[in-house]
Amino acid sequence: MGQDDIAEGFIHWVGTFGSLSKPVNSLYDLTDGIALFEICAEIDRQWFKSIRSADIGDNWVLKLNNLKKLYKLVTRYYEEVLGYPASNLGEPNLGAIAKEGNGEELLKLCHLILTLAVQCERNQVYIGKIMSLGEEDQRSLMVSIESVLAQLGSAEPDTDTEGHHDVDMMDDNTSMANDGSDDPVARLQAELMKSYAEKDELEKSAIELSTEHKQVQTKYEELLVLNEELKTRMEELERSMARAAKTGKADFILRTEIDKLKLDLDKADARFQEVERVNKAQEATIAELTRRVSDSDEAKDEVARMRDQLQEYKHAAERLAKSEHVIEKYKKKLEESTDMRREMRVLEEELAQTQERARLIEEEYRRVSQLQPAVDNYRDEFVRLESQHNIAVAELGQTTERVRQLEDETE
């Protein structure tokens, strides 16, 4: 995935934000930091306060000040809200962005903002914006997100951070719940990428097989025309033999040659029938591949839907786990309060229901993953049919040469 593809995907994602003060058509339009500030302000208005969107032109000093302020707020958001240490993040060269408009360094900052959007509390909104883009843009943005998550992979989110969620500490069960919900998301992302690749491969195979089928069909039609010509010549020879027999001048050699031509014609008819059978088999295979491509599209949509649901359940489980921790913390003080105990039981039931829904989603994901062996079987079947097709083409060539030789001998 090239840098230009990732940049184009990010520009298209930025275009889904309708509240920007100016249009963004290229990475250079982001070098002043204003549009990026406005995107971050939409993500969390309390944390990111929009700066004055005046046209600062090519004044690189003002650009650098905006970028420094933005980068500082972004790193603090990762640390204080998302719970990731900023030391794990790659620091972009803000001076190169402001002075030279360096696209590579600017993309590093864009990666951080994109990942921040899909990790924030309202991440479903921004994931939905990604899903509304084309497949190539989705892939490029996934690569961008995964590159930042790989940097953060060595550090677990510090869910004990105070402030944004107003929770003092999280117990070990909450951390385990968060860890368990991250792996399925990564697997679903990989499955979605795999579905894209399988779809492209199936479409390519269907196109190639359709082209080969058209070529075989053309040769088959040519052989049919040649067959009709041979039949016409046979009829003419038979009429000539009949006239010769009436006059008593039948030529034994000519009759022998006619019998040989009849035998060859019967063999050609058998070959024609075999080619017709192969054509029908290839038509059935093309129809099956077309259906598989359609099924692949449906499977891709299902994986994307399941990923969105899993994200929703993940955040619901996190909120319930945090609520459970708060309840446990004050449980002794509220033992005599019937109302509080009833609320605690309700929260526990909701947590159990959420965990059950998450388990069902996991089972559904495993069921979708079992489709892979079927795709491999169809790929093997395609290779076998392609081999049979090549044999049929060779036999057709031999038959054509034999008929040509017979035609030359008859002349």
C-alpha positions in Angstrom: 0.0 0.0 0.0 1.8 3.2 -1.2 1.9 6.5 0.6 -0.2 8.2 -2.2 -3.0 5.6 -1.6 -3.0 6.2 2.1 -2.9 10.0 1.6 -5.8 9.8 -0.8 -7.8 7.6 1.6 -7.3 10.1 4.4 -8.3 13.0 2.2 -11.5 11.2 1.3 -12.2 10.5 5.0 -11.6 14.2 5.8 -14.2 15.0 3.1 -16.9 13.2 5.2 -16.7 16.1 7.8 -19.1 18.7 6.6 -18.3 21.3 9.2 -14.8 22.2 7.9 -14.2 25.9 7.3 -12.5 25.3 3.9 -12.4 22.4 1.5 -9.5 19.9 1.7 -8.4 18.6 -1.7 -4.8 17.6 -0.9 -2.4 17.0 2.0 -1.0 20.5 1.5 -4.4 21.9 2.6 -3.7 20.3 6.0 -0.3 21.7 6.6 -1.7 24.8 8.5 -3.3 22.5 11.1 -6.7 24.3 10.9 -8.7 21.5 9.3 -7.1 18.9 11.6 -8.0 21.0 14.6 -11.6 21.3 13.4 -11.8 17.5 13.0 -10.4 16.9 16.5 -12.8 19.5 17.9 -15.7 17.5 16.4 -14.3 14.4 18.0 -14.1 16.0 21.5 -15.0 19.6 21.8 -14.1 19.8 25.5 -10.6 18.6 24.9 -9.8 20.2 21.5 -10.9 23.8 21.2 -10.9 25.1 17.6 -8.4 27.7 16.8 -9.1 30.8 14.7 -9.6 29.7 11.1 -8.1 32.8 9.5 -6.0 32.3 6.3 -2.4 32.3 7.5 -1.1 31.8 4.0 2.5 30.5 3.7 3.6 31.9 7.1 5.4 28.8 8.3 5.8 30.2 11.9 2.0 30.4 12.4 1.7 27.0 10.8 4.3 25.5 13.2 2.5 27.1 16.2 -0.8 25.5 15.2 0.8 22.1 14.6 2.7 22.1 18.0 -0.5 23.0 19.8 -2.4 20.2 18.0 0.3 17.6 18.5 0.5 18.4 22.2 -3.2 18.0 22.7 -3.3 14.8 20.7 -0.5 13.2 22.8 -2.2 14.3 26.0 -5.5 12.8 24.8 -3.7 9.5 24.2 -2.2 9.6 27.7 -5.0 11.0 29.8 -8.1 9.8 28.0 -7.2 6.7 26.0 -4.6 5.6 28.6 -1.6 5.0 26.2 1.9 6.4 26.9 2.8 9.0 24.3 6.4 7.8 24.3 5.3 4.8 22.2 4.1 7.1 19.4 6.3 8.1 16.5 6.8 11.9 16.7 6.4 13.7 13.3 8.8 16.4 12.2 6.5 19.4 12.6 9.1 21.8 11.3 9.3 19.9 8.0 5.5 20.0 7.7 5.3 23.8 8.3 8.3 24.8 6.2 8.3 22.3 3.4 4.8 20.7 3.5 6.5 17.3 3.9 3.8 14.8 3.1 5.4 11.8 4.8 5.7 13.6 8.1 2.2 15.1 7.8 0.8 11.6 7.3 2.3 10.5 10.6 0.2 13.2 12.4 -2.8 12.2 10.3 -2.4 8.6 11.4 -2.5 9.6 15.0 -5.7 11.7 14.5 -7.4 8.9 12.5 -6.6 6.3 15.2 -7.7 8.7 17.9 -11.1 9.0 16.1 -11.7 5.2 16.0 -10.6 4.8 19.7 -12.6 7.6 21.2 -16.0 7.3 23.0 -18.0 8.2 19.8 -15.9 5.9 17.6 -18.9 4.4 15.9 -19.5 7.7 14.1 -16.0 7.8 12.6 -15.9 4.1 11.9 -19.1 4.6 10.0 -17.5 7.4 7.9 -14.7 5.0 7.0 -17.2 2.2 6.0 -18.9 4.7 3.7 -15.8 5.1 1.6 -14.7 2.8 -1.2 -12.9 -0.5 -0.7 -9.4 0.9 -1.6 -9.9 3.8 0.8 -11.0 1.5 3.6 -7.9 -0.7 3.1 -5.5 2.2 3.1 -7.1 3.6 6.3 -6.9 0.2 7.9 -3.2 0.1 7.2 -2.8 3.6 8.7 -4.7 2.6 11.9 -2.9 -0.7 12.2 0.5 1.1 12.0 -0.4 3.2 15.0 -1.9 0.3 16.9 1.3 -1.6 16.3 3.3 1.2 18.0 0.9 1.0 20.9 0.9 -2.8 21.0 3.6 -3.0 23.6 1.6 -0.9 26.1 -1.8 -1.7 27.4 -4.3 1.2 27.9 -4.0 2.8 31.4 -7.6 2.6 32.5 -6.6 4.0 36.0 -6.2 7.5 34.5 -8.3 10.1 36.3 -10.3 12.8 34.6 -12.3 12.0 31.5 -14.1 8.9 32.7 -13.9 9.9 36.4 -13.0 6.4 37.6 -10.2 5.9 40.1 -9.1 2.4 39.3 -10.1 -0.7 37.3 -9.9 -4.3 38.6 -8.2 -7.2 36.8 -11.5 -8.5 35.4 -12.0 -5.2 33.5 -8.5 -5.4 32.0 -9.1 -9.0 30.9 -12.4 -8.0 29.3 -10.7 -5.2 27.4 -7.9 -7.6 26.3 -10.3 -10.2 25.1 -12.3 -7.7 23.0 -9.3 -6.3 21.1 -8.2 -9.6 19.5 -11.6 -10.3 17.7 -11.5 -6.8 16.2 -8.0 -7.4 14.8 -9.2 -10.8 13.5 -12.3 -9.2 11.9 -10.1 -6.6 10.2 -7.9 -9.3 8.8 -10.9 -11.3 7.7 -12.3 -8.3 5.9 -9.0 -7.8 4.0 -9.0 -11.5 3.2 -12.5 -11.3 1.9 -11.5 -8.4 -0.4 -8.6 -10.4 -1.8 -10.7 -13.5 -2.3 -13.4 -11.5 -4.1 -10.8 -10.0 -6.4 -9.3 -13.5 -7.1 -12.7 -14.9 -7.9 -13.6 -12.1 -10.2 -10.3 -12.5 -12.0 -10.8 -16.2 -12.3 -14.4 -15.7 -13.6 -13.2 -13.3 -16.3 -10.4 -15.6 -17.4 -12.6 -18.6 -17.6 -15.3 -16.5 -19.5 -12.6 -15.5 -22.0 -11.4 -19.1 -22.5 -15.0 -20.2 -22.9 -15.6 -17.7 -25.6 -12.5 -18.9 -27.4 -13.6 -22.5 -27.2 -17.1 -21.5 -28.3 -15.6 -19.8 -31.4 -13.6 -22.8 -32.3 -16.6 -25.0 -31.8 -18.6 -22.9 -34.2 -15.9 -23.0 -36.8 -15.8 -26.8 -36.5 -19.5 -26.9 -36.9 -19.2 -24.9 -40.1 -16.5 -27.3 -41.3 -18.6 -30.3 -40.4 -21.5 -29.0 -42.5 -19.1 -28.5 -45.4 -17.8 -32.1 -45.1 -21.4 -33.3 -45.0 -22.2 -31.4 -48.1 -19.2 -32.8 -49.9 -20.1 -36.3 -48.7 -23.6 -36.0 -50.1 -22.1 -34.8 -53.4 -19.7 -37.8 -53.5 -22.5 -40.2 -52.7 -24.6 -38.8 -55.5 -21.6 -39.1 -57.9 -21.2 -42.7 -56.7 -24.8 -43.4 -57.3 -24.6 -42.1 -60.9 -21.4 -44.1 -61.4 -23.1 -47.2 -60.1 -25.9 -46.8 -62.6 -23.5 -46.6 -65.5 -21.4 -49.5 -64.1 -18.3 -47.4 -63.7 -18.0 -47.3 -59.9 -14.5 -46.7 -58.7 -13.4 -49.0 -55.9 -10.7 -46.6 -54.7 -13.2 -43.7 -54.6 -15.6 -45.8 -52.5 -12.9 -46.7 -50.1 -12.0 -43.0 -49.7 -15.6 -42.1 -49.1 -15.9 -44.8 -46.4 -12.8 -43.4 -44.7 -14.3 -39.9 -44.8 -17.5 -41.2 -43.2 -15.4 -42.7 -40.4 -13.5 -39.5 -39.9 -16.7 -37.6 -39.9 -18.2 -39.8 -37.2 -15.1 -39.2 -35.1 -15.4 -35.5 -35.6 -19.0 -35.6 -34.5 -17.9 -37.4 -31.3 -15.3 -34.7 -30.7 -18.0 -32.0 -31.3 -20.2 -33.6 -28.7 -17.3 -33.8 -26.2 -16.5 -30.1 -26.8 -20.1 -29.2 -26.3 -20.1 -31.1 -23.0 -17.0 -29.2 -21.9 -18.7 -25.9 -22.9 -21.7 -26.7 -20.8 -19.4 -27.7 -17.8 -17.6 -24.4 -18.2 -20.8 -22.4 -18.3 -21.9 -24.1 -15.1 -18.5 -23.3 -13.5 -18.8 -19.6 -14.6 -22.2 -19.4 -13.1 -20.9 -21.0 -9.8 -18.0 -18.5 -9.7 -20.4 -15.7 -10.3 -22.5 -16.9 -7.4 -19.4 -17.2 -5.2 -18.4 -13.6 -6.0 -21.8 -12.5 -4.8 -21.6 -14.7 -1.7 -18.1 -13.1 -1.0 -19.7 -9.6 -1.2 -22.4 -10.7 1.3 -19.7 -12.3 3.6 -17.7 -9.1 3.5 -20.7 -7.0 4.5 -21.5 -9.5 7.2 -18.0 -9.3 8.6 -18.1 -5.5 8.6 -21.5 -5.5 10.3 -20.2 -8.0 12.9 -17.1 -5.9 13.5 -19.3 -2.8 14.2 -21.5 -4.8 16.6 -18.4 -6.1 18.4 -17.2 -2.6 18.8 -20.5 -1.6 20.3 -20.5 -4.5 22.7 -16.9 -3.8 23.6 -17.7 -0.3 24.7 -20.9 -1.4 26.4 -18.9 -4.0 28.3 -16.3 -1.5 29.3 -18.9 0.9 30.6 -20.6 -1.9 32.5 -17.4 -3.2 33.9 -16.5 0.3 35.1 -19.9 0.6 36.7 -19.5 -2.7 38.4 -16.2 -1.6 39.8 -17.7 1.5 41.3 -20.5 -0.6 42.8 -18.0 -3.0 44.4 -16.0 0.0 45.8 -19.0 1.4 47.6 -20.8 -1.9 48.3 -20.0 -2.0 52.0 -21.3 1.5 52.5 -24.5 0.8 50.7 -25.3 -2.7 52.0 -28.4 -1.4 54.0 -29.7 0.5 51.0 -32.3 -1.6 49.2 -32.5 0.7 46.2 -28.8 0.6 45.6 -28.6 -3.2 45.9 -31.4 -3.4 43.4 -29.5 -1.2 40.9 -26.4 -3.3 41.4 -28.4 -6.5 40.5 -29.7 -4.8 37.4 -26.2 -3.8 36.3 -25.0 -7.3 37.0 -27.8 -8.7 34.8 -27.0 -6.2 32.0 -23.4 -7.2 32.2 -24.3 -10.9 31.9 -26.5 -10.2 29.0 -23.8 -8.1 27.3 -21.3 -10.9 27.9 -23.7 -13.4 26.4 -24.3 -11.2 23.3 -20.5 -10.9 22.9 -20.2 -14.7 23.1 -22.9 -15.2 20.5 -21.0 -12.7 18.2 -17.8 -14.7 18.7 -19.6 -17.9 17.7 -21.1 -16.2 14.6 -17.6 -15.0 13.6 -16.2 -18.5 14.0 -19.0 -19.8 11.7 -18.2 -17.2 9.1 -14.5 -18.2 9.3 -15.4 -21.8 8.4 -16.3 -20.6 4.8 -12.6 -20.6 3.9 -12.3 -24.4 3.3 -15.2 -24.2 0.8 -13.4 -21.4 -1.1 -10.3 -23.6 -1.3 -12.3 -26.5 -2.7 -13.7 -24.3 -5.4 -10.3 -23.1 -6.3 -9.1 -26.7 -6.7 -12.1 -27.5 -8.8 -11.3 -24.5 -11.1 -7.7 -25.8 -11.6 -9.1 -29.2 -12.5 -11.6 -27.8 -15.0 -8.8 -25.6 -16.5 -6.7 -28.7 -17.1 -9.7 -30.5 -18.8 -10.2 -27.4 -20.9 -6.6 -27.4 -22.2 -6.9 -31.1 -23.2 -10.1 -30.3 -25.1 -8.4 -27.5 -27.0 -5.6 -29.8 -28.0 -8.0 -32.4 -29.2 -9.8 -29.8 -31.3 -6.6 -28.7 -32.9 -5.8 -32.3 -33.9 -9.3 -32.8 -35.3 -9.0 -29.6 -37.3 -5.7 -30.7 -38.8 -7.1 -34.1 -39.7 -10.1 -32.6 -41.5 -7.9 -30.3 -43.4 -5.7 -33.2 -44.6 -8.8 -35.1 -45.6 -10.0 -32.1 -47.6 -6.7 -31.8 -49.4 -6.7 -35.5 -50.3 -10.3 -35.3 -51.6 -9.4 -32.3 -53.8 
